[in-house]
Amino acid sequence: MRKTKSITISDIVALAGVSKATASLALNGRGKELRVAQETRERVLAIAQQQHYQPSIHARLLRDNRGHTLGFVVPEITNYGFAVFSH
């Protein structure tokens, strides 16, 4: 199976002929409230749909500064009590 490169917001910007900020507003559903033209919003969304755009989860985690990961530190993993707890 051939792996294809996922489309980025920069690719959408190039295809739609808009700025990165405009594309971001349209993709996040904030274009109408921040005065992005209806035609531009529709063009960006159509390109995103045609190209199967999916926002990067890694970029979103960096933006939100949250990873939703829980860490657990134990003094020794060979101790039976800690080993059982980790399952």
Backbone as ProteinMPNN parsed JSONL, in Angstrom:
{"seq_chain_A": "MRKTKSITISDIVALAGVSKATASLALNGRGKELRVAQETRERVLAIAQQQHYQPSIHARLLRDNRGHTLGFVVPEITNYGFAVFSH", "coords_chain_A": {"N_chain_A": [[0.845, -1.182, 0.0], [0.574, 2.157, -0.845], [1.796, 4.997, 0.701], [0.422, 8.178, 1.074], [1.158, 11.677, 1.023], [-0.15, 13.711, 3.524], [-2.442, 16.401, 3.21], [-1.752, 19.794, 3.929], [-2.495, 22.86, 5.714], [-1.079, 24.818, 4.43], [-0.954, 23.837, 1.832], [-3.631, 24.052, 1.094], [-3.886, 26.811, 1.198], [-2.262, 27.557, -0.98], [-3.68, 26.372, -3.109], [-6.188, 27.631, -2.926], [-5.603, 30.301, -3.081], [-5.481, 32.175, -1.016], [-4.748, 33.861, 2.136], [-2.905, 32.376, 4.876], [-4.104, 32.912, 7.318], [-6.73, 33.533, 6.562], [-7.554, 31.08, 5.45], [-7.358, 29.48, 7.728], [-9.299, 30.666, 9.408], [-11.612, 30.113, 7.907], [-11.597, 27.288, 7.867], [-11.854, 26.717, 10.549], [-14.364, 27.544, 11.107], [-14.855, 30.21, 11.737], [-14.934, 32.209, 9.951], [-17.196, 33.671, 9.042], [-17.979, 35.319, 11.202], [-15.724, 36.878, 11.394], [-15.572, 38.293, 9.1], [-14.868, 37.066, 6.557], [-15.275, 36.628, 3.17], [-18.202, 35.049, 1.862], [-17.981, 33.55, -0.524], [-15.221, 33.043, -0.56], [-14.916, 31.527, 1.802], [-16.451, 29.285, 1.103], [-14.951, 28.351, -1.088], [-12.492, 27.639, 0.114], [-13.354, 25.656, 1.934], [-14.423, 23.795, 0.13], [-12.144, 22.994, -1.299], [-10.69, 21.868, 0.812], [-12.335, 19.703, 1.44], [-12.317, 18.26, -0.996], [-9.64, 17.541, -1.107], [-9.39, 15.942, 1.065], [-8.716, 16.996, 3.628], [-7.377, 16.917, 6.883], [-7.108, 18.235, 10.074], [-3.97, 18.666, 11.734], [-3.289, 16.704, 14.452], [-1.118, 16.892, 16.09], [-0.242, 19.53, 15.785], [-2.43, 20.83, 16.874], [-2.294, 19.962, 19.541], [0.093, 21.193, 20.306], [-0.671, 23.873, 20.042], [-2.729, 24.078, 21.945], [-1.33, 23.474, 24.168], [-1.559, 21.15, 25.623], [-1.393, 17.727, 26.251], [-2.885, 15.648, 27.096], [-1.905, 13.419, 28.406], [-1.023, 11.058, 30.798], [1.343, 10.626, 33.273], [3.193, 8.234, 35.167], [5.169, 7.57, 37.846], [7.27, 5.2, 39.245], [9.167, 3.709, 41.898], [10.519, 1.258, 41.404], [10.155, -1.081, 38.839], [10.293, -3.779, 39.028], [9.207, -4.588, 41.39], [6.568, -6.462, 42.639], [4.069, -5.347, 43.437], [3.972, -2.801, 42.184], [4.172, -3.613, 39.513], [1.785, -5.041, 39.089], [-0.058, -3.017, 39.476], [0.39, -1.395, 37.26], [-0.899, -2.515, 35.126]], "CA_chain_A": [[0.0, 0.0, 0.0], [1.368, 3.376, -1.0], [1.442, 6.056, 1.645], [0.393, 9.485, 0.435], [1.404, 12.806, 1.919], [-1.395, 14.375, 3.908], [-2.508, 17.801, 2.808], [-1.619, 20.735, 5.037], [-3.16, 24.14, 5.505], [-0.272, 25.541, 3.428], [-1.381, 23.349, 0.522], [-4.942, 24.655, 0.85], [-3.609, 28.229, 0.924], [-1.76, 27.656, -2.351], [-4.744, 26.009, -4.041], [-7.304, 28.58, -2.847], [-5.126, 31.657, -3.343], [-5.826, 33.031, 0.129], [-3.71, 33.864, 3.166], [-3.006, 31.3, 5.859], [-5.072, 33.348, 8.327], [-8.069, 33.392, 5.969], [-7.843, 29.646, 5.367], [-7.56, 29.005, 9.094], [-10.607, 31.138, 9.856], [-12.649, 29.377, 7.189], [-11.577, 25.884, 8.29], [-12.282, 26.626, 11.948], [-15.738, 28.007, 11.222], [-14.911, 31.556, 12.286], [-14.844, 33.14, 8.834], [-18.357, 34.551, 8.934], [-17.93, 36.334, 12.257], [-14.557, 37.742, 11.205], [-15.727, 38.953, 7.802], [-14.3, 36.429, 5.383], [-16.347, 36.564, 2.178], [-18.879, 33.752, 1.725], [-17.374, 32.856, -1.665], [-13.893, 32.586, -0.133], [-15.13, 30.43, 2.764], [-16.913, 28.112, 0.356], [-13.841, 27.856, -1.899], [-11.534, 26.983, 1.02], [-13.975, 24.43, 2.439], [-14.541, 22.845, -0.98], [-10.8, 22.454, -1.546], [-10.359, 21.009, 1.953], [-13.109, 18.478, 1.297], [-11.818, 17.539, -2.173], [-8.292, 17.038, -0.821], [-9.488, 15.133, 2.29], [-7.92, 17.675, 4.656], [-7.59, 16.612, 8.295], [-6.191, 19.039, 10.879], [-2.907, 17.924, 12.407], [-3.515, 16.56, 15.889], [0.109, 17.341, 16.761], [-0.275, 20.991, 15.803], [-3.476, 21.231, 17.816], [-1.774, 19.74, 20.889], [1.066, 22.252, 20.575], [-1.402, 25.129, 20.208], [-3.48, 24.039, 23.195], [-0.364, 23.221, 25.232], [-2.06, 20.017, 26.401], [-1.203, 16.465, 25.565], [-3.825, 14.683, 27.655], [-1.126, 12.234, 28.722], [-0.809, 10.901, 32.223], [2.578, 9.927, 33.588], [3.194, 7.557, 36.453], [6.545, 7.252, 38.204], [7.381, 4.22, 40.329], [10.581, 3.552, 42.265], [11.098, 0.102, 40.72], [9.129, -1.83, 38.12], [10.409, -5.198, 39.357], [8.393, -4.847, 42.569], [5.312, -7.066, 42.206], [2.958, -4.426, 43.668], [3.954, -1.784, 41.123], [3.943, -4.285, 38.238], [0.359, -5.36, 39.004], [-0.785, -1.76, 39.375], [0.588, -0.78, 35.971], [-1.76, -3.121, 34.108]], "C_chain_A": [[0.886, 1.24, 0.0], [0.878, 4.444, -0.038], [1.494, 7.403, 0.934], [0.623, 10.569, 1.482], [0.074, 13.457, 2.253], [-1.317, 15.859, 3.562], [-2.441, 18.684, 4.05], [-2.381, 22.013, 4.72], [-2.39, 24.982, 4.485], [-0.638, 25.118, 2.012], [-2.731, 23.964, 0.14], [-4.78, 26.128, 0.497], [-3.174, 28.403, -0.531], [-2.861, 27.367, -3.372], [-5.869, 27.046, -4.081], [-6.882, 30.006, -3.165], [-5.523, 32.64, -2.258], [-4.664, 33.013, 1.123], [-3.94, 32.698, 4.131], [-4.043, 31.644, 6.931], [-6.501, 33.172, 7.811], [-8.476, 31.928, 5.891], [-8.128, 29.079, 6.752], [-8.92, 29.407, 9.632], [-11.736, 30.348, 9.201], [-12.74, 27.929, 7.682], [-12.065, 25.705, 9.721], [-13.683, 27.172, 12.181], [-15.893, 29.408, 11.789], [-14.873, 32.624, 11.2], [-15.989, 34.132, 8.775], [-18.292, 35.674, 9.966], [-16.768, 37.3, 12.095], [-14.45, 38.253, 9.774], [-14.904, 38.371, 6.657], [-15.463, 36.242, 4.415], [-16.899, 35.144, 2.048], [-18.255, 32.921, 0.601], [-16.006, 32.275, -1.293], [-14.012, 31.421, 0.837], [-15.52, 29.152, 2.032], [-15.799, 27.5, -0.474], [-12.841, 27.082, -1.033], [-12.103, 25.653, 1.515], [-14.12, 23.373, 1.352], [-13.194, 22.195, -1.285], [-10.409, 21.493, -0.429], [-11.087, 19.67, 1.841], [-12.596, 17.635, 0.13], [-10.474, 16.866, -1.887], [-8.245, 16.166, 0.437], [-8.614, 15.691, 3.414], [-8.348, 17.234, 6.045], [-6.618, 17.465, 9.089], [-5.164, 18.152, 11.59], [-3.164, 17.894, 13.907], [-2.291, 17.053, 16.67], [0.153, 18.866, 16.853], [-1.301, 21.494, 16.809], [-3.007, 21.05, 19.265], [-0.752, 20.806, 21.261], [0.367, 23.584, 20.838], [-2.098, 25.182, 21.565], [-2.579, 23.856, 24.414], [-0.863, 22.135, 26.193], [-1.859, 18.75, 25.586], [-2.168, 15.39, 26.017], [-3.136, 13.34, 27.908], [-0.862, 12.218, 30.214], [0.469, 10.111, 32.446], [2.504, 9.328, 34.984], [4.616, 7.114, 36.742], [6.542, 6.306, 39.393], [8.857, 4.027, 40.645], [11.246, 2.345, 41.605], [9.984, -0.734, 40.095], [9.167, -3.312, 38.469], [9.618, -5.564, 40.603], [7.02, -5.329, 42.118], [4.131, -6.098, 42.376], [2.852, -3.366, 42.592], [3.652, -2.418, 39.769], [2.46, -4.594, 38.043], [-0.44, -4.086, 38.81], [-0.709, -1.156, 37.981], [-0.286, -1.407, 34.874], [-3.05, -2.441, 34.136]], "O_chain_A": [[1.839, 1.333, 0.774], [-0.313, 4.748, 0.021], [2.481, 7.731, 0.276], [0.323, 10.394, 2.663], [-0.735, 13.722, 1.364], [-0.253, 16.475, 3.621], [-3.007, 18.354, 5.092], [-2.849, 22.215, 3.6], [-2.99, 25.774, 3.757], [-0.634, 25.939, 1.095], [-2.938, 24.35, -1.01], [-5.455, 26.634, -0.399], [-3.662, 29.292, -1.228], [-2.955, 28.052, -4.391], [-6.437, 27.31, -5.141], [-7.73, 30.838, -3.487], [-5.86, 33.791, -2.538], [-3.715, 32.244, 0.968], [-5.025, 32.118, 4.185], [-4.774, 30.77, 7.396], [-7.378, 32.715, 8.544], [-9.606, 31.574, 6.226], [-9.05, 28.28, 6.919], [-9.619, 28.596, 10.239], [-12.699, 29.963, 9.863], [-13.837, 27.41, 7.889], [-12.623, 24.664, 10.067], [-14.139, 27.254, 13.321], [-16.969, 29.756, 12.277], [-14.788, 33.814, 11.501], [-15.776, 35.31, 8.488], [-18.523, 36.839, 9.642], [-16.818, 38.421, 12.601], [-13.366, 38.599, 9.304], [-14.31, 39.115, 5.877], [-16.522, 35.75, 4.805], [-16.153, 34.166, 2.115], [-18.03, 31.722, 0.765], [-15.679, 31.15, -1.67], [-13.289, 30.432, 0.71], [-14.988, 28.076, 2.308], [-15.694, 26.277, -0.566], [-12.401, 25.995, -1.408], [-11.405, 24.639, 1.513], [-13.958, 22.182, 1.62], [-13.117, 20.986, -1.504], [-9.857, 20.424, -0.692], [-10.506, 18.621, 2.119], [-12.457, 16.419, 0.262], [-10.206, 15.764, -2.365], [-7.174, 15.704, 0.829], [-7.871, 14.955, 4.064], [-9.54, 17.182, 6.348], [-5.418, 17.435, 8.818], [-5.468, 17.029, 11.991], [-3.246, 18.939, 14.551], [-2.423, 17.57, 17.779], [0.54, 19.42, 17.882], [-1.06, 22.475, 17.512], [-3.292, 21.89, 20.118], [-0.729, 21.274, 22.4], [0.755, 24.331, 21.736], [-2.06, 26.204, 22.25], [-3.009, 24.056, 25.55], [-0.626, 22.191, 27.4], [-2.125, 18.715, 24.384], [-2.262, 14.334, 25.391], [-3.702, 12.275, 27.661], [-0.522, 13.238, 30.812], [0.651, 9.042, 31.865], [1.831, 9.859, 35.868], [5.205, 6.364, 35.964], [5.903, 6.567, 40.413], [9.705, 4.166, 39.764], [12.431, 2.408, 41.276], [8.992, -1.051, 40.75], [8.193, -4.029, 38.238], [9.38, -6.747, 40.849], [6.375, -4.674, 41.299], [3.265, -6.052, 41.503], [1.751, -3.061, 42.132], [2.946, -1.821, 38.956], [1.934, -4.424, 36.943], [-1.409, -4.078, 38.05], [-1.64, -0.473, 37.555], [-0.383, -0.845, 33.783], [-3.944, -2.781, 33.361]]}, "name": "protein", "num_of_chains": 1, "seq": "MRKTKSITISDIVALAGVSKATASLALNGRGKELRVAQETRERVLAIAQQQHYQPSIHARLLRDNRGHTLGFVVPEITNYGFAVFSH"}
